[in-house]
Amino acid sequence: MNGRDFAVKALAEKGETTISCNGNSMRPIIAPNEKIHLRKVLPSQLRVGDAVFCRVNGGLTVHEIGAVDGDRFKIQNHAGHCNGWVGAKCIFGLAIRIEDRVLVSDEELETRKT
């Protein structure tokens, strides 16, 4: 089991975890080696533009939600390249912070519950 698989397990069991960025596809939002703080959220709390930790095309990655169609989410890199569509069960966590930069605050998440 690799670090990303452990992250899936940690999110399921604890609801939060941190991973390191290992690529360039989300620049300038996320740079290589930056720490990505993830939180498990309800599918209804996800929005277009959110960075999520998900399984798409067999790999575990952090990419953006490019569109939502019912219970399906379009996963893409920051340049807009579509990696594919996934169901909510393939999204394990929302990137809430990169290092100390807040992407989605606790207050924002609360408003998304309604």
Biopython code that builds the backbone (N, CA, C, O; Angstrom):
import numpy as np
from Bio.PDB.StructureBuilder import StructureBuilder

atoms = [
    (1, "MET", "N", (0.854, -1.179, 0.000)),
    (1, "MET", "CA", (0.000, 0.000, 0.000)),
    (1, "MET", "C", (0.900, 1.241, 0.000)),
    (1, "MET", "O", (1.806, 1.361, 0.824)),
    (2, "ASN", "N", (0.635, 2.169, -0.941)),
    (2, "ASN", "CA", (1.450, 3.378, -1.007)),
    (2, "ASN", "C", (0.818, 4.510, -0.191)),
    (2, "ASN", "O", (-0.244, 4.338, 0.407)),
    (3, "GLY", "N", (1.483, 5.662, -0.176)),
    (3, "GLY", "CA", (1.021, 6.796, 0.623)),
    (3, "GLY", "C", (-0.356, 7.290, 0.239)),
    (3, "GLY", "O", (-1.128, 7.701, 1.105)),
    (4, "ARG", "N", (-0.676, 7.259, -1.036)),
    (4, "ARG", "CA", (-1.990, 7.728, -1.482)),
    (4, "ARG", "C", (-3.088, 6.756, -1.022)),
    (4, "ARG", "O", (-4.183, 7.181, -0.654)),
    (5, "ASP", "N", (-2.789, 5.453, -1.047)),
    (5, "ASP", "CA", (-3.748, 4.472, -0.536)),
    (5, "ASP", "C", (-3.974, 4.663, 0.962)),
    (5, "ASP", "O", (-5.099, 4.537, 1.445)),
    (6, "PHE", "N", (-2.901, 4.966, 1.695)),
    (6, "PHE", "CA", (-3.033, 5.252, 3.124)),
    (6, "PHE", "C", (-3.897, 6.489, 3.350)),
    (6, "PHE", "O", (-4.662, 6.548, 4.313)),
    (7, "ALA", "N", (-3.776, 7.477, 2.463)),
    (7, "ALA", "CA", (-4.579, 8.697, 2.575)),
    (7, "ALA", "C", (-6.062, 8.384, 2.404)),
    (7, "ALA", "O", (-6.897, 8.939, 3.119)),
    (8, "VAL", "N", (-6.398, 7.498, 1.460)),
    (8, "VAL", "CA", (-7.796, 7.093, 1.278)),
    (8, "VAL", "C", (-8.320, 6.466, 2.570)),
    (8, "VAL", "O", (-9.426, 6.770, 3.016)),
    (9, "LYS", "N", (-7.519, 5.595, 3.158)),
    (9, "LYS", "CA", (-7.909, 4.930, 4.403)),
    (9, "LYS", "C", (-8.046, 5.933, 5.547)),
    (9, "LYS", "O", (-8.998, 5.863, 6.324)),
    (10, "ALA", "N", (-7.101, 6.864, 5.652)),
    (10, "ALA", "CA", (-7.150, 7.869, 6.720)),
    (10, "ALA", "C", (-8.383, 8.756, 6.589)),
    (10, "ALA", "O", (-9.018, 9.084, 7.591)),
    (11, "LEU", "N", (-8.724, 9.142, 5.376)),
    (11, "LEU", "CA", (-9.922, 9.956, 5.175)),
    (11, "LEU", "C", (-11.179, 9.190, 5.584)),
    (11, "LEU", "O", (-12.076, 9.755, 6.210)),
    (12, "ALA", "N", (-11.244, 7.920, 5.235)),
    (12, "ALA", "CA", (-12.401, 7.101, 5.588)),
    (12, "ALA", "C", (-12.523, 6.934, 7.104)),
    (12, "ALA", "O", (-13.626, 6.957, 7.650)),
    (13, "GLU", "N", (-11.383, 6.766, 7.778)),
    (13, "GLU", "CA", (-11.400, 6.482, 9.214)),
    (13, "GLU", "C", (-11.404, 7.726, 10.095)),
    (13, "GLU", "O", (-12.077, 7.755, 11.125)),
    (14, "LYS", "N", (-10.649, 8.765, 9.693)),
    (14, "LYS", "CA", (-10.462, 9.938, 10.542)),
    (14, "LYS", "C", (-11.092, 11.206, 9.991)),
    (14, "LYS", "O", (-11.320, 12.162, 10.732)),
    (15, "GLY", "N", (-11.377, 11.220, 8.687)),
    (15, "GLY", "CA", (-12.011, 12.384, 8.093)),
    (15, "GLY", "C", (-11.068, 13.461, 7.597)),
    (15, "GLY", "O", (-11.499, 14.376, 6.895)),
    (16, "GLU", "N", (-9.780, 13.377, 7.946)),
    (16, "GLU", "CA", (-8.792, 14.360, 7.490)),
    (16, "GLU", "C", (-7.439, 13.689, 7.336)),
    (16, "GLU", "O", (-7.132, 12.705, 8.010)),
    (17, "THR", "N", (-6.627, 14.246, 6.427)),
    (17, "THR", "CA", (-5.249, 13.799, 6.269)),
    (17, "THR", "C", (-4.499, 14.825, 5.432)),
    (17, "THR", "O", (-5.095, 15.758, 4.893)),
    (18, "THR", "N", (-3.199, 14.646, 5.329)),
    (18, "THR", "CA", (-2.348, 15.533, 4.536)),
    (18, "THR", "C", (-1.503, 14.685, 3.607)),
    (18, "THR", "O", (-0.967, 13.651, 4.006)),
    (19, "ILE", "N", (-1.388, 15.133, 2.355)),
    (19, "ILE", "CA", (-0.517, 14.476, 1.379)),
    (19, "ILE", "C", (0.372, 15.537, 0.744)),
    (19, "ILE", "O", (0.137, 16.734, 0.913)),
    (20, "SER", "N", (1.385, 15.101, 0.018)),
    (20, "SER", "CA", (2.265, 16.019, -0.703)),
    (20, "SER", "C", (1.928, 15.987, -2.184)),
    (20, "SER", "O", (1.603, 14.940, -2.743)),
    (21, "CYS", "N", (2.012, 17.147, -2.805)),
    (21, "CYS", "CA", (1.803, 17.240, -4.242)),
    (21, "CYS", "C", (2.990, 16.601, -4.950)),
    (21, "CYS", "O", (4.140, 16.830, -4.577)),
    (22, "ASN", "N", (2.709, 15.804, -5.965)),
    (22, "ASN", "CA", (3.807, 15.136, -6.676)),
    (22, "ASN", "C", (3.808, 15.432, -8.173)),
    (22, "ASN", "O", (4.338, 14.642, -8.955)),
    (23, "GLY", "N", (3.223, 16.559, -8.583)),
    (23, "GLY", "CA", (3.208, 16.884, -10.002)),
    (23, "GLY", "C", (3.019, 18.370, -10.243)),
    (23, "GLY", "O", (2.987, 19.163, -9.303)),
    (24, "ASN", "N", (2.895, 18.741, -11.514)),
    (24, "ASN", "CA", (2.782, 20.142, -11.911)),
    (24, "ASN", "C", (1.413, 20.526, -12.460)),
    (24, "ASN", "O", (1.191, 21.700, -12.757)),
    (25, "SER", "N", (0.502, 19.596, -12.603)),
    (25, "SER", "CA", (-0.730, 19.843, -13.344)),
    (25, "SER", "C", (-1.699, 20.802, -12.657)),
    (25, "SER", "O", (-2.658, 21.257, -13.281)),
    (26, "MET", "N", (-1.466, 21.113, -11.389)),
    (26, "MET", "CA", (-2.365, 22.027, -10.686)),
    (26, "MET", "C", (-1.707, 23.384, -10.394)),
    (26, "MET", "O", (-2.237, 24.174, -9.613)),
    (27, "ARG", "N", (-0.552, 23.653, -11.023)),
    (27, "ARG", "CA", (0.079, 24.966, -10.875)),
    (27, "ARG", "C", (-0.821, 26.023, -11.457)),
    (27, "ARG", "O", (-1.476, 25.732, -12.458)),
    (28, "PRO", "N", (-0.914, 27.195, -10.934)),
    (28, "PRO", "CA", (-0.181, 27.754, -9.799)),
    (28, "PRO", "C", (-0.867, 27.532, -8.451)),
    (28, "PRO", "O", (-0.358, 27.991, -7.429)),
    (29, "ILE", "N", (-2.000, 26.845, -8.421)),
    (29, "ILE", "CA", (-2.698, 26.629, -7.150)),
    (29, "ILE", "C", (-1.881, 25.745, -6.215)),
    (29, "ILE", "O", (-1.736, 26.046, -5.030)),
    (30, "ILE", "N", (-1.347, 24.645, -6.761)),
    (30, "ILE", "CA", (-0.571, 23.695, -5.963)),
    (30, "ILE", "C", (0.740, 23.429, -6.688)),
    (30, "ILE", "O", (0.740, 23.039, -7.856)),
    (31, "ALA", "N", (1.850, 23.637, -6.002)),
    (31, "ALA", "CA", (3.178, 23.400, -6.570)),
    (31, "ALA", "C", (3.731, 22.069, -6.055)),
    (31, "ALA", "O", (3.309, 21.585, -5.005)),
    (32, "PRO", "N", (4.674, 21.481, -6.793)),
    (32, "PRO", "CA", (5.271, 20.224, -6.333)),
    (32, "PRO", "C", (5.792, 20.328, -4.899)),
    (32, "PRO", "O", (6.361, 21.342, -4.496)),
    (33, "ASN", "N", (5.582, 19.266, -4.155)),
    (33, "ASN", "CA", (6.024, 19.096, -2.770)),
    (33, "ASN", "C", (5.240, 19.901, -1.741)),
    (33, "ASN", "O", (5.510, 19.779, -0.547)),
    (34, "GLU", "N", (4.287, 20.713, -2.158)),
    (34, "GLU", "CA", (3.475, 21.420, -1.177)),
    (34, "GLU", "C", (2.551, 20.433, -0.471)),
    (34, "GLU", "O", (2.120, 19.438, -1.053)),
    (35, "LYS", "N", (2.257, 20.724, 0.782)),
    (35, "LYS", "CA", (1.361, 19.886, 1.586)),
    (35, "LYS", "C", (-0.090, 20.254, 1.292)),
    (35, "LYS", "O", (-0.472, 21.423, 1.336)),
    (36, "ILE", "N", (-0.892, 19.230, 0.990)),
    (36, "ILE", "CA", (-2.307, 19.398, 0.681)),
    (36, "ILE", "C", (-3.104, 18.819, 1.849)),
    (36, "ILE", "O", (-3.010, 17.628, 2.147)),
    (37, "HIS", "N", (-3.885, 19.671, 2.502)),
    (37, "HIS", "CA", (-4.697, 19.244, 3.638)),
    (37, "HIS", "C", (-6.082, 18.876, 3.110)),
    (37, "HIS", "O", (-6.771, 19.697, 2.505)),
    (38, "LEU", "N", (-6.470, 17.634, 3.353)),
    (38, "LEU", "CA", (-7.717, 17.083, 2.809)),
    (38, "LEU", "C", (-8.724, 16.816, 3.912)),
    (38, "LEU", "O", (-8.363, 16.462, 5.034)),
    (39, "ARG", "N", (-10.004, 16.995, 3.570)),
    (39, "ARG", "CA", (-11.080, 16.682, 4.503)),
    (39, "ARG", "C", (-12.179, 15.929, 3.760)),
    (39, "ARG", "O", (-12.524, 16.263, 2.626)),
    (40, "LYS", "N", (-12.711, 14.925, 4.409)),
    (40, "LYS", "CA", (-13.857, 14.188, 3.868)),
    (40, "LYS", "C", (-15.093, 15.071, 4.020)),
    (40, "LYS", "O", (-15.366, 15.589, 5.103)),
    (41, "VAL", "N", (-15.836, 15.237, 2.924)),
    (41, "VAL", "CA", (-17.051, 16.056, 2.941)),
    (41, "VAL", "C", (-18.177, 15.310, 2.230)),
    (41, "VAL", "O", (-17.949, 14.301, 1.563)),
    (42, "LEU", "N", (-19.369, 15.816, 2.382)),
    (42, "LEU", "CA", (-20.513, 15.257, 1.668)),
    (42, "LEU", "C", (-20.444, 15.647, 0.192)),
    (42, "LEU", "O", (-19.970, 16.738, -0.125)),
    (43, "PRO", "N", (-20.897, 14.796, -0.709)),
    (43, "PRO", "CA", (-20.902, 15.159, -2.134)),
    (43, "PRO", "C", (-21.636, 16.469, -2.404)),
    (43, "PRO", "O", (-21.263, 17.212, -3.312)),
    (44, "SER", "N", (-22.668, 16.755, -1.629)),
    (44, "SER", "CA", (-23.433, 17.993, -1.819)),
    (44, "SER", "C", (-22.629, 19.246, -1.471)),
    (44, "SER", "O", (-23.026, 20.354, -1.830)),
    (45, "GLN", "N", (-21.511, 19.080, -0.778)),
    (45, "GLN", "CA", (-20.664, 20.214, -0.414)),
    (45, "GLN", "C", (-19.616, 20.528, -1.482)),
    (45, "GLN", "O", (-18.902, 21.524, -1.364)),
    (46, "LEU", "N", (-19.514, 19.710, -2.505)),
    (46, "LEU", "CA", (-18.516, 19.912, -3.558)),
    (46, "LEU", "C", (-19.038, 20.890, -4.597)),
    (46, "LEU", "O", (-20.221, 20.888, -4.938)),
    (47, "ARG", "N", (-18.127, 21.732, -5.097)),
    (47, "ARG", "CA", (-18.483, 22.760, -6.075)),
    (47, "ARG", "C", (-17.500, 22.745, -7.243)),
    (47, "ARG", "O", (-16.366, 22.286, -7.113)),
    (48, "VAL", "N", (-17.957, 23.254, -8.382)),
    (48, "VAL", "CA", (-17.068, 23.450, -9.526)),
    (48, "VAL", "C", (-15.928, 24.367, -9.079)),
    (48, "VAL", "O", (-16.156, 25.389, -8.433)),
    (49, "GLY", "N", (-14.705, 23.988, -9.429)),
    (49, "GLY", "CA", (-13.520, 24.751, -9.041)),
    (49, "GLY", "C", (-12.818, 24.197, -7.821)),
    (49, "GLY", "O", (-11.659, 24.533, -7.578)),
    (50, "ASP", "N", (-13.496, 23.344, -7.034)),
    (50, "ASP", "CA", (-12.858, 22.730, -5.865)),
    (50, "ASP", "C", (-11.755, 21.777, -6.312)),
    (50, "ASP", "O", (-11.883, 21.100, -7.332)),
    (51, "ALA", "N", (-10.681, 21.733, -5.546)),
    (51, "ALA", "CA", (-9.633, 20.735, -5.748)),
    (51, "ALA", "C", (-9.982, 19.544, -4.861)),
    (51, "ALA", "O", (-10.220, 19.699, -3.663)),
    (52, "VAL", "N", (-10.010, 18.353, -5.461)),
    (52, "VAL", "CA", (-10.403, 17.153, -4.728)),
    (52, "VAL", "C", (-9.384, 16.037, -4.927)),
    (52, "VAL", "O", (-8.708, 15.963, -5.953)),
    (53, "PHE", "N", (-9.293, 15.179, -3.927)),
    (53, "PHE", "CA", (-8.469, 13.974, -3.977)),
    (53, "PHE", "C", (-9.389, 12.857, -4.434)),
    (53, "PHE", "O", (-10.362, 12.524, -3.758)),
    (54, "CYS", "N", (-9.073, 12.277, -5.590)),
    (54, "CYS", "CA", (-10.004, 11.327, -6.187)),
    (54, "CYS", "C", (-9.278, 10.228, -6.964)),
    (54, "CYS", "O", (-8.077, 10.293, -7.224)),
    (55, "ARG", "N", (-10.065, 9.228, -7.315)),
    (55, "ARG", "CA", (-9.570, 8.171, -8.198)),
    (55, "ARG", "C", (-10.215, 8.389, -9.557)),
    (55, "ARG", "O", (-11.436, 8.335, -9.700)),
    (56, "VAL", "N", (-9.361, 8.637, -10.559)),
    (56, "VAL", "CA", (-9.840, 8.830, -11.921)),
    (56, "VAL", "C", (-8.906, 8.076, -12.856)),
    (56, "VAL", "O", (-7.685, 8.183, -12.744)),
    (57, "ASN", "N", (-9.475, 7.328, -13.761)),
    (57, "ASN", "CA", (-8.694, 6.493, -14.695)),
    (57, "ASN", "C", (-7.716, 5.578, -13.965)),
    (57, "ASN", "O", (-6.613, 5.332, -14.452)),
    (58, "GLY", "N", (-8.113, 5.080, -12.808)),
    (58, "GLY", "CA", (-7.304, 4.126, -12.056)),
    (58, "GLY", "C", (-6.260, 4.728, -11.143)),
    (58, "GLY", "O", (-5.675, 4.011, -10.332)),
    (59, "GLY", "N", (-6.004, 6.036, -11.249)),
    (59, "GLY", "CA", (-4.983, 6.669, -10.417)),
    (59, "GLY", "C", (-5.582, 7.573, -9.361)),
    (59, "GLY", "O", (-6.691, 8.082, -9.523)),
    (60, "LEU", "N", (-4.842, 7.773, -8.269)),
    (60, "LEU", "CA", (-5.249, 8.689, -7.207)),
    (60, "LEU", "C", (-4.556, 10.022, -7.432)),
    (60, "LEU", "O", (-3.331, 10.076, -7.543)),
    (61, "THR", "N", (-5.334, 11.100, -7.500)),
    (61, "THR", "CA", (-4.778, 12.401, -7.836)),
    (61, "THR", "C", (-5.561, 13.517, -7.167)),
    (61, "THR", "O", (-6.677, 13.310, -6.691)),
    (62, "VAL", "N", (-4.968, 14.694, -7.135)),
    (62, "VAL", "CA", (-5.679, 15.903, -6.718)),
    (62, "VAL", "C", (-5.862, 16.755, -7.959)),
    (62, "VAL", "O", (-4.894, 17.230, -8.554)),
    (63, "HIS", "N", (-7.120, 16.939, -8.342)),
    (63, "HIS", "CA", (-7.469, 17.742, -9.505)),
    (63, "HIS", "C", (-8.730, 18.534, -9.198)),
    (63, "HIS", "O", (-9.337, 18.369, -8.140)),
    (64, "GLU", "N", (-9.117, 19.390, -10.127)),
    (64, "GLU", "CA", (-10.290, 20.243, -9.950)),
    (64, "GLU", "C", (-11.570, 19.565, -10.422)),
    (64, "GLU", "O", (-11.555, 18.679, -11.275)),
    (65, "ILE", "N", (-12.659, 20.007, -9.846)),
    (65, "ILE", "CA", (-13.969, 19.667, -10.388)),
    (65, "ILE", "C", (-14.267, 20.698, -11.464)),
    (65, "ILE", "O", (-14.336, 21.895, -11.184)),
    (66, "GLY", "N", (-14.445, 20.231, -12.698)),
    (66, "GLY", "CA", (-14.703, 21.123, -13.815)),
    (66, "GLY", "C", (-16.174, 21.306, -14.119)),
    (66, "GLY", "O", (-16.567, 22.307, -14.717)),
    (67, "ALA", "N", (-16.992, 20.345, -13.711)),
    (67, "ALA", "CA", (-18.435, 20.415, -13.943)),
    (67, "ALA", "C", (-19.103, 19.375, -13.053)),
    (67, "ALA", "O", (-18.478, 18.411, -12.611)),
    (68, "VAL", "N", (-20.373, 19.597, -12.807)),
    (68, "VAL", "CA", (-21.187, 18.649, -12.043)),
    (68, "VAL", "C", (-22.428, 18.355, -12.869)),
    (68, "VAL", "O", (-23.097, 19.261, -13.366)),
    (69, "ASP", "N", (-22.722, 17.058, -13.004)),
    (69, "ASP", "CA", (-23.915, 16.623, -13.726)),
    (69, "ASP", "C", (-24.620, 15.600, -12.854)),
    (69, "ASP", "O", (-24.309, 14.410, -12.899)),
    (70, "GLY", "N", (-25.569, 16.072, -12.061)),
    (70, "GLY", "CA", (-26.255, 15.182, -11.123)),
    (70, "GLY", "C", (-25.286, 14.678, -10.074)),
    (70, "GLY", "O", (-24.754, 15.459, -9.285)),
    (71, "ASP", "N", (-25.053, 13.365, -10.063)),
    (71, "ASP", "CA", (-24.124, 12.778, -9.089)),
    (71, "ASP", "C", (-22.776, 12.436, -9.722)),
    (71, "ASP", "O", (-22.009, 11.643, -9.175)),
    (72, "ARG", "N", (-22.494, 13.037, -10.876)),
    (72, "ARG", "CA", (-21.203, 12.818, -11.551)),
    (72, "ARG", "C", (-20.403, 14.118, -11.568)),
    (72, "ARG", "O", (-20.953, 15.215, -11.674)),
    (73, "PHE", "N", (-19.068, 13.951, -11.460)),
    (73, "PHE", "CA", (-18.166, 15.091, -11.393)),
    (73, "PHE", "C", (-17.106, 14.968, -12.490)),
    (73, "PHE", "O", (-16.469, 13.925, -12.636)),
    (74, "LYS", "N", (-16.925, 16.046, -13.256)),
    (74, "LYS", "CA", (-15.867, 16.099, -14.266)),
    (74, "LYS", "C", (-14.572, 16.476, -13.562)),
    (74, "LYS", "O", (-14.502, 17.508, -12.896)),
    (75, "ILE", "N", (-13.555, 15.645, -13.708)),
    (75, "ILE", "CA", (-12.264, 15.875, -13.068)),
    (75, "ILE", "C", (-11.283, 16.381, -14.117)),
    (75, "ILE", "O", (-11.133, 15.783, -15.183)),
    (76, "GLN", "N", (-10.611, 17.496, -13.802)),
    (76, "GLN", "CA", (-9.672, 18.094, -14.750)),
    (76, "GLN", "C", (-8.492, 18.710, -14.019)),
    (76, "GLN", "O", (-8.561, 18.983, -12.820)),
    (77, "ASN", "N", (-7.394, 18.928, -14.764)),
    (77, "ASN", "CA", (-6.266, 19.629, -14.168)),
    (77, "ASN", "C", (-6.553, 21.128, -14.227)),
    (77, "ASN", "O", (-7.597, 21.545, -14.730)),
    (78, "HIS", "N", (-5.626, 21.937, -13.711)),
    (78, "HIS", "CA", (-5.874, 23.377, -13.639)),
    (78, "HIS", "C", (-5.921, 24.033, -15.015)),
    (78, "HIS", "O", (-6.517, 25.100, -15.163)),
    (79, "ALA", "N", (-5.311, 23.421, -16.016)),
    (79, "ALA", "CA", (-5.340, 23.950, -17.382)),
    (79, "ALA", "C", (-6.637, 23.575, -18.103)),
    (79, "ALA", "O", (-6.868, 24.020, -19.227)),
    (80, "GLY", "N", (-7.478, 22.764, -17.469)),
    (80, "GLY", "CA", (-8.754, 22.399, -18.058)),
    (80, "GLY", "C", (-8.769, 21.077, -18.801)),
    (80, "GLY", "O", (-9.795, 20.707, -19.373)),
    (81, "HIS", "N", (-7.636, 20.343, -18.807)),
    (81, "HIS", "CA", (-7.607, 19.025, -19.458)),
    (81, "HIS", "C", (-8.482, 18.052, -18.681)),
    (81, "HIS", "O", (-8.252, 17.820, -17.494)),
    (82, "CYS", "N", (-9.473, 17.487, -19.337)),
    (82, "CYS", "CA", (-10.406, 16.560, -18.686)),
    (82, "CYS", "C", (-9.766, 15.187, -18.522)),
    (82, "CYS", "O", (-9.292, 14.583, -19.484)),
    (83, "ASN", "N", (-9.764, 14.707, -17.274)),
    (83, "ASN", "CA", (-9.280, 13.358, -16.986)),
    (83, "ASN", "C", (-10.402, 12.339, -17.034)),
    (83, "ASN", "O", (-10.147, 11.144, -17.177)),
    (84, "GLY", "N", (-11.644, 12.799, -16.916)),
    (84, "GLY", "CA", (-12.787, 11.909, -16.962)),
    (84, "GLY", "C", (-13.860, 12.324, -15.975)),
    (84, "GLY", "O", (-13.703, 13.290, -15.228)),
    (85, "TRP", "N", (-14.953, 11.577, -15.987)),
    (85, "TRP", "CA", (-16.079, 11.793, -15.080)),
    (85, "TRP", "C", (-16.088, 10.690, -14.039)),
    (85, "TRP", "O", (-15.845, 9.526, -14.354)),
    (86, "VAL", "N", (-16.371, 11.063, -12.785)),
    (86, "VAL", "CA", (-16.408, 10.084, -11.700)),
    (86, "VAL", "C", (-17.665, 10.286, -10.865)),
    (86, "VAL", "O", (-18.252, 11.368, -10.851)),
    (87, "GLY", "N", (-18.067, 9.233, -10.173)),
    (87, "GLY", "CA", (-19.140, 9.328, -9.204)),
    (87, "GLY", "C", (-18.595, 9.784, -7.867)),
    (87, "GLY", "O", (-17.383, 9.797, -7.654)),
    (88, "ALA", "N", (-19.484, 10.156, -6.973)),
    (88, "ALA", "CA", (-19.085, 10.669, -5.656)),
    (88, "ALA", "C", (-18.234, 9.672, -4.877)),
    (88, "ALA", "O", (-17.383, 10.077, -4.085)),
    (89, "LYS", "N", (-18.450, 8.380, -5.087)),
    (89, "LYS", "CA", (-17.672, 7.380, -4.326)),
    (89, "LYS", "C", (-16.193, 7.386, -4.704)),
    (89, "LYS", "O", (-15.371, 6.822, -3.983)),
    (90, "CYS", "N", (-15.850, 8.009, -5.815)),
    (90, "CYS", "CA", (-14.450, 8.097, -6.249)),
    (90, "CYS", "C", (-13.763, 9.364, -5.748)),
    (90, "CYS", "O", (-12.566, 9.549, -5.971)),
    (91, "ILE", "N", (-14.509, 10.235, -5.074)),
    (91, "ILE", "CA", (-13.931, 11.446, -4.489)),
    (91, "ILE", "C", (-13.788, 11.211, -2.996)),
    (91, "ILE", "O", (-14.777, 11.020, -2.288)),
    (92, "PHE", "N", (-12.543, 11.227, -2.522)),
    (92, "PHE", "CA", (-12.253, 10.851, -1.138)),
    (92, "PHE", "C", (-12.126, 12.043, -0.206)),
    (92, "PHE", "O", (-12.384, 11.928, 0.992)),
    (93, "GLY", "N", (-11.724, 13.202, -0.757)),
    (93, "GLY", "CA", (-11.540, 14.362, 0.101)),
    (93, "GLY", "C", (-11.444, 15.652, -0.680)),
    (93, "GLY", "O", (-11.090, 15.664, -1.859)),
    (94, "LEU", "N", (-11.765, 16.736, -0.001)),
    (94, "LEU", "CA", (-11.690, 18.088, -0.535)),
    (94, "LEU", "C", (-10.406, 18.729, -0.035)),
    (94, "LEU", "O", (-10.089, 18.634, 1.151)),
    (95, "ALA", "N", (-9.661, 19.383, -0.925)),
    (95, "ALA", "CA", (-8.472, 20.136, -0.509)),
    (95, "ALA", "C", (-8.946, 21.422, 0.153)),
    (95, "ALA", "O", (-9.484, 22.310, -0.508)),
    (96, "ILE", "N", (-8.741, 21.512, 1.463)),
    (96, "ILE", "CA", (-9.200, 22.693, 2.191)),
    (96, "ILE", "C", (-8.079, 23.708, 2.382)),
    (96, "ILE", "O", (-8.337, 24.904, 2.519)),
    (97, "ARG", "N", (-6.813, 23.224, 2.391)),
    (97, "ARG", "CA", (-5.649, 24.116, 2.524)),
    (97, "ARG", "C", (-4.496, 23.554, 1.720)),
    (97, "ARG", "O", (-4.358, 22.341, 1.557)),
    (98, "ILE", "N", (-3.673, 24.458, 1.223)),
    (98, "ILE", "CA", (-2.386, 24.120, 0.609)),
    (98, "ILE", "C", (-1.351, 24.825, 1.462)),
    (98, "ILE", "O", (-1.323, 26.054, 1.523)),
    (99, "GLU", "N", (-0.495, 24.048, 2.126)),
    (99, "GLU", "CA", (0.407, 24.617, 3.130)),
    (99, "GLU", "C", (-0.475, 25.387, 4.116)),
    (99, "GLU", "O", (-1.332, 24.785, 4.763)),
    (100, "ASP", "N", (-0.286, 26.704, 4.244)),
    (100, "ASP", "CA", (-1.108, 27.510, 5.153)),
    (100, "ASP", "C", (-2.135, 28.363, 4.425)),
    (100, "ASP", "O", (-2.784, 29.208, 5.042)),
    (101, "ARG", "N", (-2.294, 28.155, 3.118)),
    (101, "ARG", "CA", (-3.260, 28.922, 2.325)),
    (101, "ARG", "C", (-4.614, 28.210, 2.357)),
    (101, "ARG", "O", (-4.725, 27.055, 1.948)),
    (102, "VAL", "N", (-5.615, 28.891, 2.833)),
    (102, "VAL", "CA", (-6.957, 28.320, 2.929)),
    (102, "VAL", "C", (-7.628, 28.365, 1.557)),
    (102, "VAL", "O", (-7.710, 29.422, 0.931)),
    (103, "LEU", "N", (-8.105, 27.211, 1.098)),
    (103, "LEU", "CA", (-8.879, 27.137, -0.143)),
    (103, "LEU", "C", (-10.374, 27.174, 0.149)),
    (103, "LEU", "O", (-11.134, 27.868, -0.526)),
    (104, "VAL", "N", (-10.781, 26.423, 1.159)),
    (104, "VAL", "CA", (-12.194, 26.376, 1.569)),
    (104, "VAL", "C", (-12.206, 26.425, 3.101)),
    (104, "VAL", "O", (-11.713, 25.513, 3.764)),
    (105, "SER", "N", (-12.771, 27.490, 3.645)),
    (105, "SER", "CA", (-12.789, 27.665, 5.094)),
    (105, "SER", "C", (-13.860, 26.784, 5.746)),
    (105, "SER", "O", (-14.760, 26.276, 5.076)),
    (106, "ASP", "N", (-13.744, 26.619, 7.050)),
    (106, "ASP", "CA", (-14.760, 25.892, 7.807)),
    (106, "ASP", "C", (-16.120, 26.583, 7.665)),
    (106, "ASP", "O", (-17.153, 25.925, 7.547)),
    (107, "GLU", "N", (-16.101, 27.909, 7.679)),
    (107, "GLU", "CA", (-17.338, 28.671, 7.544)),
    (107, "GLU", "C", (-17.985, 28.415, 6.184)),
    (107, "GLU", "O", (-19.199, 28.233, 6.090)),
    (108, "GLU", "N", (-17.164, 28.401, 5.128)),
    (108, "GLU", "CA", (-17.675, 28.130, 3.792)),
    (108, "GLU", "C", (-18.288, 26.725, 3.725)),
    (108, "GLU", "O", (-19.359, 26.536, 3.148)),
    (109, "LEU", "N", (-17.608, 25.753, 4.312)),
    (109, "LEU", "CA", (-18.145, 24.386, 4.314)),
    (109, "LEU", "C", (-19.489, 24.320, 5.033)),
    (109, "LEU", "O", (-20.384, 23.589, 4.609)),
    (110, "GLU", "N", (-19.633, 25.068, 6.101)),
    (110, "GLU", "CA", (-20.907, 25.086, 6.839)),
    (110, "GLU", "C", (-22.027, 25.601, 5.945)),
    (110, "GLU", "O", (-23.130, 25.055, 5.966)),
    (111, "THR", "N", (-21.764, 26.645, 5.159)),
    (111, "THR", "CA", (-22.803, 27.191, 4.287)),
    (111, "THR", "C", (-23.163, 26.214, 3.193)),
    (111, "THR", "O", (-24.277, 26.261, 2.671)),
    (112, "ARG", "N", (-22.243, 25.322, 2.830)),
    (112, "ARG", "CA", (-22.504, 24.358, 1.785)),
    (112, "ARG", "C", (-23.355, 23.187, 2.255)),
    (112, "ARG", "O", (-23.801, 22.390, 1.430)),
    (113, "LYS", "N", (-23.588, 23.065, 3.535)),
    (113, "LYS", "CA", (-24.400, 21.962, 4.076)),
    (113, "LYS", "C", (-25.874, 22.168, 3.815)),
    (113, "LYS", "O", (-26.652, 21.216, 3.876)),
    (114, "THR", "N", (-26.267, 23.382, 3.528)),
    (114, "THR", "CA", (-27.700, 23.661, 3.353)),
    (114, "THR", "C", (-28.125, 23.507, 1.913)),
    (114, "THR", "O", (-29.296, 23.704, 1.590)),
]
sb = StructureBuilder()
sb.init_structure("model")
sb.init_model(0)
sb.init_chain("A")
sb.init_seg("    ")
for serial, (resi, resn, name, xyz) in enumerate(atoms, 1):
    if name == "N":
        sb.init_residue(resn, " ", resi, " ")
    sb.init_atom(name, np.array(xyz, "f"), 0.0, 1.0, " ", f" {name:<3s}", serial, name[0])
structure = sb.get_structure()
